[in-house]
Amino acid sequence: MSWSAVLASAHVKVLVNGRLLGVCTGFSSRTRTPMKALGGIDTSLTFEIAPTTYEVSGSVQVLRGRLSGGLEGVGLIGFVKDLLRQKYSTIEMVDIQSGATIYRATGCMVEEQAWTTSPKGLVTGQFSFRGIEVSNEADI
């Protein structure tokens, strides 16, 4: 069986803590590693550029599965009565054809979710998250 060298979002499933959330229809990720210039005493020269923080965020669009319970059903976000006890989650993007994990964000919490339904259409959802660490197929 031949595979395309280009990965299409329709060939990616979204897993949350190892449980299937749905098929990916769109995905964006941002990893920030801001730097700070460090100077010396009594000089205006920069001697070193040092990393300060590591920030992970992203947005995922999915097709919702029947009776999946959405983000609450897979434990990505707590119901309103449990929101303050919400736990960190792991979000993974897995290539359906090869089974390879192409993106994994750990220590994630959802900031926002939205679901859309249209007549004769599919139920689609989008959520944005922040995470602690990210990796991909190069280091998994």
Secondary structure, 3 states (H helix, E strand, C coil): CCCCCCCCHHHEEEEECCEEEEEEEEEEEEEECCEEEEECCCCCCEEEEEECCCEEEEEEEEEECCCCCHHHHCCCCCCHHHHHHCCCEEEEEEECCCCCEEEEEEEEEEEEEEEECCCCCCCEEEEEEEECEEEECCCC
